Amino acid sequence: MKKKQQTIAEELNTKEINRPNRLFYGVLKIVARTVLKWQYNPKIFWKDNFSKVKGPYILISNHASRADYLFNSAYLKERVNHVLGYNEFFRSHLSGTVNGVSCIPKKNFVFEVKPMMRMKRIIEQGGVVSIYPEGMSSISGANQPVASGTGNFLKKMGVPVYYSLIKGGYLSCPKYNTTDRPGTVESVLDIMFTVDDLERMSAEEIEDRVNELLYHDDYEWNKKKKYHYKTKGKAAEGLDTLLYYCPKCKKDYVMRSEGDKIYCSECGNGATLDDTYEMHPFSKECVIPATQTKWFRIQRENAKEEVKDPNFEIKVKVKLGMLPDYELLKNKETSEIVGEGELTLNRSGLTYVGTRKGEEVTLNVKLADLPTYGMCTDVTRFYTFFDGIFHEFYPEHNIVMKWFLLTEELHRLMGGKWQDFKFDVESIDSK
C-alpha cells in the first residue's frame, strides 16, 4: 500500500529540530553580515562581555522589523535557533532558510506545548534559543507588551537570559510599507536575568522587567539621533493604513498618503516626512502630533473610549485565507483565498460567518483568547487561529489598524490577561 503523503502541517509537527548545521549556519552568517553592512550600517554595542558568552542561554529581543533575525544571528558566536511564526514555514521564499537554520515554529498568541519541548531540547543540547515575546514585529514603531506567560516560560527554562535591543530596525523596514529603506541600525546586547534572578523573581516581576528593558520607540529615538534612511521621497507611502485618524477634524479613515506626504482628504490637515521620518506640517493651522507613535497612541485612546459602550459592535466584509495543505505559498503570498463572509467584533468575541472551502461556517474566538492578531506583511490584512487553525482576513476597506486597537482594548477592558504596560511610556520616551 502506498504511504499517504504528509501535509505541510503534519511534517512540521513531526519534524525533529536540533541545533543548526555548523557549516550551513556559518555560510549564512557571512552572507547576513555582508547584507547588514551594506544595507543597515550596523552599530553593535556589547555589554557584560557578551561576545564571550557560551550557551545554553535564551536570547530575548524586541521585534523591531522583519530583519531582526539577521541582527540576532550575524554577530553572535553561538548558533541560534530562532522561534518563528508558524505560518512563515508555508512560504516558499523562506522555506530553505528557516528549515536550514532549524527555526522553531510557533503559532502566535496560542498556547502550545510542542514549541516549548523543542526549545527545551535545544537548551539541553547546549544551544541558544532566540525568542521575540511581543509575538510579531512592531506595527507602530514602538513595542507592545510581551505575551502573557513569558515570565513562567523563562522560569521553566532555567538558563541565563540575555537580550538584544534593536534600534532603527523599524525605520529601515516599516510595517506599513514592504520596501526596505536602508539606514543605520543599532543593537545593544546585555544580560537580562541570571539563573538566580529567575529563581528569586516571580513570573510577574520577570515580565515587568522584560517589558521595561525591551521598550523602545524608533521615532522618538531618531528625533535625537537624526539618522537618515533611503526613503527615496516615499517616506509616507502606506502610512495612512497605520495612521487613519485626522487629529484636526477628528474623523476616521480620512487620511491619505502619497510619496513623502500624509494628509486628510476632508480638511487638508497634513505633513511632509523627511528621510529622518520627522513630520513637517503643511502650515501653522495643521494639527500634527510630535511623532508617528504619539499619533498612534491618540488612536488607541479613541479605541479605549469606543469599546466602553456595552453595545459596542463593528462589522466588515472580508475574504478568508488559509494555509495550503501540500504546496508552499509562492510569490510571497501569506495564504490562499478559500472563502468570503462577514467578520464581527463585540463583547462575545470575534465571529466569522461565511464560506470556507465551499462550505458555510460560523467561527468564534472569545475575547479572553484574543489579545490581538498576527500581521504577516503590511497593514492590509491580519490573522488569528480558530481551534488552532490559521485563518487570515482581507477586509474590503482600510479598517485593519483600527480593528487591532479595538480588539486589544476590548480584551483588556473585559479582563483579558494581556494588559498594557504598567509604566508610563511617555516618561521613557523623554529620557
PyMOL commands that set and color helices and strands:
alter all, ss='L'
color gray80, all
select helices_A, chain A and resi 8-14+22-40+50-52+68-74+86-90+92-100+114-124+150-157+169-172+195-200+203-214+218-225+239-241+292-306+367-369+400-413+425-429
alter helices_A, ss='H'
color red, helices_A
select strands_A, chain A and resi 43-46+57-61+80-85+104-106+128-131+161-167+186-193+255-258+261-264+270-273+279-281+313-322+336-346+349-356+359-365+382-386+389-395
alter strands_A, ss='S'
color yellow, strands_A
deselect
rebuild
show_as cartoon
